[in-house]
Amino acid sequence: MRSAAAITALTLGALSATSAHPSPSVTARQADANPFVGKKLTINHNYARQLEQTYEAFIEAGDELNARKVRTVQSTGTFYWISNIATLPALDTAISTARAQQGQGGEPQVVGLVLYNLPDRDCSAGESAGELTGAAGLRRYKAEYVDAWVDRIRRAPDLTFAIVVEPDAIGNMVTGQGIPFCAEARPIQEEGIAYAIQRLQFPNVNLYLDASHGGWLGWADNLPLAAAQLGRIKAQAGNSTRIRGFATNVSNYNPFVAAVRENYTEWSPSWDEDHYTQSLAPFLEEQGLPARFIVDQSRVHLPGAREEWGEWCNVAPAGLGRPQGTDTENPYVDSLTWIKPPGESDGECGLEGAPRAGAWFDEYVQMLVENAHSDIVPAESLQRPSYPWWPW
């Protein structure tokens, strides 16, 4: 998956028309309880196992401090990505893992999932192109992918789910319509997202539609268009359908609160994700949409790492950001969280030797650990995390 450069959006007449008619049937600020309060994001054991090589690299280098940070990260929850039909069994793993953690003396769980398999996804970059395309792909998306999600989640009423829906899609719909492939994909993708919303209407499911990030849709011209596009999809799903809110900065590197305002943000009201969520919220409320957010902080660039927001691939230097936390002093934000598992490559770009998108990039994750946020406190012991439900 990619995160695009800041682009001034094309004026989309259909979106402007939508923005003039907010839906009165949707409560703008949902009264539902924040699903992250009092719950722990479920640990992804496959991700924790991959970190063993990072741990071994630090041990071999005699770096015990960072080795103990790795042990902490192995006990930190991350979202599970279900990126094609073949990876649907990972849903079963996530559910069984959460039940085990919750049922054997652990904290109540929130299961983080990313629904990511739209036809013609990543239409403007191609680093994360998926398996489905066109109308035929949409039929498979509905029948073989989304409906399989529904079957599994219906059987898990005992768990709380936070589901991020289709990263990057909205950004491409707003700013990518000058690319013929994206323009052709848009109606198919709108229908696919609306279908997923309709089908995942369970009381224990909290849907967060992807809303890109401040460097992409946070510019003054793009904010109303982004909200209008989100409103259009929500209307297509039906005004009676429920979503919790929106996810920002998925797989990108923007800090929640920037220590330094970068030069390339000079003309943007959204120079960090804190400002982006607050800039976008009023436009969402005009659409009758819930102004609630989760913000990915799995990877955060260090000041000066980028010359422009358009640098989105394996950005360096960067570090692990703040893990799950609901105390943000931003009334719109449900939680900071780790949506992108830090350590997976963005693609064969950015740094020399970077592997394909989604592949493990251990040299990169070592850098992330070394530059980790101070909230990543080194574990007291070098021993692997050991819990009754941990299937090492």
DRENLUMBA-6975 format. One line per field, with one value per residue (C-alpha): residue in three letters; y, x, z. Coordinates in Angstrom, 1 decimal. Each point is the difference from the previous one (the first is absolute). Layout:
BEGIN
rest: (ALA:...)
y: (Y:...)
x: (X:...)
z: (Z:...)
END
This chain:
BEGIN
rest: (MET:ARG:SER:ALA:ALA:ALA:ILE:THR:ALA:LEU:THR:LEU:GLY:ALA:LEU:SER:ALA:THR:SER:ALA:HIS:PRO:SER:PRO:SER:VAL:THR:ALA:ARG:GLN:ALA:ASP:ALA:ASN:PRO:PHE:VAL:GLY:LYS:LYS:LEU:THR:ILE:ASN:HIS:ASN:TYR:ALA:ARG:GLN:LEU:GLU:GLN:THR:TYR:GLU:ALA:PHE:ILE:GLU:ALA:GLY:ASP:GLU:LEU:ASN:ALA:ARG:LYS:VAL:ARG:THR:VAL:GLN:SER:THR:GLY:THR:PHE:TYR:TRP:ILE:SER:ASN:ILE:ALA:THR:LEU:PRO:ALA:LEU:ASP:THR:ALA:ILE:SER:THR:ALA:ARG:ALA:GLN:GLN:GLY:GLN:GLY:GLY:GLU:PRO:GLN:VAL:VAL:GLY:LEU:VAL:LEU:TYR:ASN:LEU:PRO:ASP:ARG:ASP:CYS:SER:ALA:GLY:GLU:SER:ALA:GLY:GLU:LEU:THR:GLY:ALA:ALA:GLY:LEU:ARG:ARG:TYR:LYS:ALA:GLU:TYR:VAL:ASP:ALA:TRP:VAL:ASP:ARG:ILE:ARG:ARG:ALA:PRO:ASP:LEU:THR:PHE:ALA:ILE:VAL:VAL:GLU:PRO:ASP:ALA:ILE:GLY:ASN:MET:VAL:THR:GLY:GLN:GLY:ILE:PRO:PHE:CYS:ALA:GLU:ALA:ARG:PRO:ILE:GLN:GLU:GLU:GLY:ILE:ALA:TYR:ALA:ILE:GLN:ARG:LEU:GLN:PHE:PRO:ASN:VAL:ASN:LEU:TYR:LEU:ASP:ALA:SER:HIS:GLY:GLY:TRP:LEU:GLY:TRP:ALA:ASP:ASN:LEU:PRO:LEU:ALA:ALA:ALA:GLN:LEU:GLY:ARG:ILE:LYS:ALA:GLN:ALA:GLY:ASN:SER:THR:ARG:ILE:ARG:GLY:PHE:ALA:THR:ASN:VAL:SER:ASN:TYR:ASN:PRO:PHE:VAL:ALA:ALA:VAL:ARG:GLU:ASN:TYR:THR:GLU:TRP:SER:PRO:SER:TRP:ASP:GLU:ASP:HIS:TYR:THR:GLN:SER:LEU:ALA:PRO:PHE:LEU:GLU:GLU:GLN:GLY:LEU:PRO:ALA:ARG:PHE:ILE:VAL:ASP:GLN:SER:ARG:VAL:HIS:LEU:PRO:GLY:ALA:ARG:GLU:GLU:TRP:GLY:GLU:TRP:CYS:ASN:VAL:ALA:PRO:ALA:GLY:LEU:GLY:ARG:PRO:GLN:GLY:THR:ASP:THR:GLU:ASN:PRO:TYR:VAL:ASP:SER:LEU:THR:TRP:ILE:LYS:PRO:PRO:GLY:GLU:SER:ASP:GLY:GLU:CYS:GLY:LEU:GLU:GLY:ALA:PRO:ARG:ALA:GLY:ALA:TRP:PHE:ASP:GLU:TYR:VAL:GLN:MET:LEU:VAL:GLU:ASN:ALA:HIS:SER:ASP:ILE:VAL:PRO:ALA:GLU:SER:LEU:GLN:ARG:PRO:SER:TYR:PRO:TRP:TRP:PRO:TRP)
y: (0.0:3.5:3.5:2.6:3.5:3.0:0.9:2.7:-1.8:0.2:1.7:-2.8:1.2:-3.1:0.4:3.6:-0.8:-2.6:2.3:2.4:-2.5:-1.5:-3.1:0.9:-3.7:-0.4:1.3:2.1:-0.7:-3.6:-0.6:-3.6:-0.9:0.3:-3.6:0.4:1.1:-2.7:-2.5:-1.2:-0.3:-3.6:-1.2:-1.3:-3.0:-0.4:3.5:-0.8:-3.0:2.1:2.3:-2.9:0.7:3.6:-1.1:-2.3:2.7:2.3:-2.8:-0.9:3.7:0.1:2.5:-1.3:3.3:-0.2:-3.8:0.7:2.5:-2.7:-2.1:2.8:0.4:-3.8:0.6:3.1:-0.4:0.6:-0.3:-3.2:0.8:-2.2:1.0:-2.7:-3.0:-2.4:1.8:-0.3:-2.7:2.7:1.2:-3.3:0.4:3.5:-1.1:-3.1:2.0:2.7:-2.5:-1.8:3.3:1.2:-3.4:-0.9:2.9:2.6:3.4:0.5:0.0:2.3:-2.0:2.3:-1.0:1.6:-0.8:0.6:-1.7:2.4:-0.6:2.1:1.2:2.2:1.3:2.9:-1.7:-3.7:-1.0:-1.8:-1.0:-2.7:-3.2:1.4:2.2:1.5:-1.2:-3.6:0.8:1.9:-3.2:-2.0:2.7:-0.2:-3.7:-1.4:2.7:2.2:-2.7:-2.2:2.8:0.1:-3.8:0.1:3.1:-1.0:-3.0:2.3:2.1:-0.3:2.2:3.7:0.7:3.2:-0.4:2.4:0.0:0.2:2.2:2.5:-0.4:3.4:1.9:-1.3:0.8:3.6:0.8:-2.8:0.5:1.4:-3.5:-2.0:-3.3:1.7:1.7:-3.3:-1.7:2.6:-1.2:-3.6:0.9:2.2:-2.9:-2.4:2.1:0.7:-3.8:-0.6:2.6:-1.5:-3.5:0.7:1.5:-1.8:1.6:-1.1:1.3:3.5:1.0:2.7:1.1:0.9:3.8:0.2:2.4:3.7:0.2:-1.4:1.2:2.5:3.0:2.7:-0.8:-3.7:-0.1:0.6:-2.3:-2.8:0.4:0.1:-3.2:-1.8:1.3:-1.3:-3.5:0.1:1.0:-2.8:-2.4:1.3:2.7:-2.5:-1.8:0.8:0.8:1.0:2.4:0.2:-1.1:2.3:-0.3:-3.7:-1.2:3.6:1.8:3.1:0.7:0.5:3.2:1.2:1.0:2.2:1.4:-1.0:2.6:-2.0:0.4:3.8:0.6:-2.9:0.2:-3.7:0.0:-3.0:-2.5:1.8:3.0:-2.1:-1.7:3.3:1.6:-2.8:-0.4:3.0:-1.1:-3.5:1.4:2.1:-3.3:-1.5:-2.4:-1.0:2.1:-2.7:-1.2:-2.6:1.1:-2.4:0.8:-3.2:1.9:3.7:1.8:1.9:3.8:0.7:-3.5:1.2:2.9:-0.3:-1.9:-1.9:-2.2:-2.9:-3.1:-1.4:3.5:0.4:0.8:-1.0:-1.7:-1.9:2.4:0.1:-3.3:-0.3:2.9:1.8:3.0:2.4:3.3:-0.1:-0.5:-1.5:-2.8:-3.4:-1.3:0.1:-3.5:-2.1:-0.9:-0.6:-2.8:1.9:-1.9:-0.9:1.7:2.6:-1.3:-0.1:3.7:2.5:-1.7:-2.0:-3.7:0.4:-3.2:-0.2:1.5:-2.0:-1.9:0.1:2.7:-0.8:2.7:2.5:-1.3:0.1:3.8:0.3:-1.6:2.0:3.3:-1.2:2.4:0.2:-1.8:-3.2:-0.9:-2.8:-3.2:-1.0:-3.4:-1.3:-3.0:-0.5:1.1:-3.0:-0.3:-3.0:0.9:0.8:-2.8:0.2)
x: (0.0:1.2:-0.6:0.0:1.4:-2.0:-2.0:-2.5:-3.2:-2.0:-3.3:-2.6:-3.5:-1.6:1.8:-0.8:-3.6:0.1:1.6:-2.9:-2.4:1.1:-1.9:-2.1:-0.4:3.7:1.1:3.2:1.6:-1.0:-0.9:1.3:2.7:3.6:0.8:3.6:-0.6:0.7:1.1:3.4:0.7:0.5:3.5:0.8:2.2:1.2:1.4:1.5:1.8:1.5:1.5:2.1:2.6:0.1:0.6:2.8:1.6:0.2:1.3:2.7:1.0:0.1:-2.8:-2.1:-2.0:-1.5:-0.4:-2.2:-2.0:-0.7:-1.4:-2.3:-1.1:-0.8:-2.6:-1.5:-3.2:-0.1:-2.8:-0.3:-0.1:-2.2:1.3:-1.4:-2.3:2.8:0.7:-3.5:1.0:1.9:-3.4:-0.4:3.4:-0.8:-3.3:1.5:2.9:-2.2:-2.2:3.0:1.4:-3.4:-1.0:3.2:0.2:1.0:-1.5:-3.1:1.0:-0.6:0.8:1.6:-0.6:0.7:-2.4:2.1:-0.8:-1.9:0.1:2.6:1.4:3.1:-1.0:2.4:3.2:-0.1:2.3:-2.9:-2.1:-2.4:-1.5:-3.4:-0.9:-3.1:-3.6:1.0:2.3:-2.8:-2.2:2.8:0.7:-3.6:-0.6:3.4:1.6:-2.5:-2.6:2.8:0.7:-3.7:-0.2:3.0:-0.9:-3.6:1.3:2.0:-2.5:2.1:2.8:0.3:1.3:1.6:0.1:1.8:-1.7:2.1:3.1:0.8:-3.3:-1.5:3.2:0.1:-3.6:0.6:3.3:0.7:-2.8:2.4:1.4:-2.3:0.5:-1.1:-3.0:-1.2:0.5:-1.9:-3.6:1.0:1.9:-2.9:-2.4:2.5:0.5:-3.7:-0.6:2.5:-1.6:-3.5:1.1:2.0:-2.7:0.5:-0.3:3.6:1.5:1.5:0.6:2.7:0.0:3.5:0.4:3.6:2.2:0.7:2.6:-2.5:-3.5:0.8:0.5:-2.7:-1.3:-0.1:-1.8:-3.5:0.5:1.2:-3.0:-2.4:1.5:-0.3:-3.6:-0.8:1.2:-1.9:-3.2:0.5:0.3:-3.3:-0.6:-1.1:3.4:2.4:3.7:2.2:2.2:3.2:3.6:2.9:3.7:-0.3:3.4:1.3:2.5:-1.7:0.4:-3.2:1.6:2.9:3.1:1.1:-2.3:1.6:0.5:-2.1:-3.1:0.2:-3.3:-2.0:-2.3:0.8:3.7:-0.3:-2.8:-1.3:-0.7:-1.2:-2.7:-1.2:0.1:-2.1:-2.5:-2.2:-0.4:-0.9:-2.6:-1.5:-0.5:-1.7:3.0:1.5:3.1:2.0:3.4:2.7:3.5:2.8:3.3:1.8:2.7:0.8:2.7:2.7:0.2:1.7:-0.5:-2.0:0.3:-3.7:-3.1:0.2:2.7:-2.0:2.1:2.2:0.7:3.2:0.9:-3.1:-0.9:-2.8:-2.7:-2.3:-1.9:-3.7:-1.2:-3.3:1.3:0.8:-1.6:-1.8:-3.7:-0.4:2.6:-1.1:3.6:3.5:0.9:2.3:-1.9:2.9:2.2:3.3:2.7:-1.9:1.4:-2.0:1.4:3.2:0.6:1.2:3.1:2.5:-0.6:-3.6:-2.1:-3.4:-3.0:-1.0:3.3:2.0:2.7:2.1:2.6:-2.9:-1.7:3.4:0.0:-3.6:0.9:3.1:-2.0:-3.1:-2.2:0.7:-3.3:1.7:1.6:2.6:-1.2:1.5:1.1:1.6:-2.3:-2.6:-3.5:-1.6:-3.8:-2.3:-1.5:3.3:0.6:3.8)
z: (0.0:-0.7:1.4:-2.7:-0.4:0.9:-3.2:-0.5:-0.7:-3.2:0.5:0.0:-0.7:1.4:3.2:0.4:-0.5:2.6:2.5:-0.2:1.4:3.3:1.1:3.1:1.0:1.1:3.3:-0.6:3.4:0.9:3.6:-0.2:2.4:-1.3:-0.9:1.1:3.5:2.5:-2.7:-1.4:-3.7:-0.7:-0.6:-3.5:0.7:-3.6:0.3:3.4:-1.5:-2.8:2.6:1.3:-2.8:1.1:3.6:-1.1:-2.1:3.1:2.2:-2.5:0.0:3.8:0.1:3.0:0.4:-3.5:0.3:3.1:-2.0:-2.5:2.8:0.8:-3.6:-0.1:2.7:-1.8:-1.9:-3.8:-2.6:-2.1:-3.8:-2.1:-3.4:-2.3:0.0:0.8:3.3:1.3:2.5:1.8:1.2:1.8:1.5:1.3:1.5:1.7:1.3:1.4:1.7:1.5:1.3:1.3:1.5:1.9:2.4:-2.5:-0.7:-2.1:-3.6:-3.0:-3.1:-2.6:-3.6:-3.4:-2.8:-3.1:-3.4:-2.2:-3.7:-1.7:3.4:0.0:-3.4:0.0:1.3:-0.6:2.8:1.8:-3.0:1.1:-1.5:-1.3:-2.9:-1.6:0.2:0.2:2.9:1.8:-0.2:1.6:2.6:1.2:-0.2:0.9:2.1:1.9:0.5:1.5:2.5:0.9:0.6:2.4:1.9:0.4:2.0:2.4:1.9:3.1:-1.4:-0.9:-3.5:-1.5:-3.7:-2.3:-3.4:-3.2:0.5:-2.8:-1.9:1.1:-0.7:-3.6:-0.5:1.0:-1.5:-2.5:-2.5:-2.6:-0.3:-2.3:1.9:3.3:-1.7:-1.5:3.4:2.1:-0.5:0.5:3.2:1.3:-0.4:1.6:3.1:0.3:-0.1:2.7:2.2:-0.5:0.7:3.1:2.1:3.2:3.5:0.9:-3.2:-0.2:-3.6:-0.7:-3.7:-1.1:-0.3:-1.3:1.9:0.4:-2.7:-2.6:0.8:2.8:-2.4:0.2:-3.5:0.6:3.4:-1.2:-3.0:2.3:2.3:-3.0:-1.4:3.3:0.3:-3.5:0.9:3.3:-1.8:-2.5:2.9:1.4:2.6:2.5:0.0:2.8:-0.1:3.0:-1.9:-2.0:0.0:-0.9:-0.8:-0.7:-1.2:-0.1:2.2:1.3:3.8:1.9:1.6:-2.0:2.0:-2.9:-2.7:-3.3:-2.7:-2.5:2.3:-0.1:-1.8:1.5:3.0:0.6:0.7:2.3:0.6:3.1:-2.2:-2.9:2.1:1.4:-3.5:-1.6:2.9:-0.8:-3.6:1.0:2.4:-2.8:-1.8:3.0:0.5:3.4:0.6:1.8:-0.9:0.6:-1.0:-1.1:1.9:-0.7:-1.9:0.4:-2.0:1.8:-0.6:-3.3:-1.4:-3.0:-2.3:-1.1:1.1:-3.3:1.5:1.3:-0.5:2.7:1.4:2.0:2.6:1.8:3.3:1.7:1.1:3.0:0.4:0.9:2.1:0.4:2.0:-2.9:1.1:-3.4:0.5:-3.5:0.5:1.3:0.2:-1.4:-1.1:-2.2:-3.1:-2.4:1.6:0.2:-1.8:-3.2:-3.1:-1.9:-3.3:-2.0:0.5:2.5:1.4:-2.2:0.4:1.2:-0.8:-1.6:1.8:3.1:0.2:3.2:0.1:3.0:-0.5:0.0:3.1:1.8:-0.7:1.2:3.3:0.5:-0.6:1.9:2.0:3.7:0.7:-1.3:3.3:-0.2:1.5:3.3:-1.3:-3.2:0.2:-2.7:1.1:1.6:0.5:0.2:-3.3:-1.8:-2.6:-0.5)
END
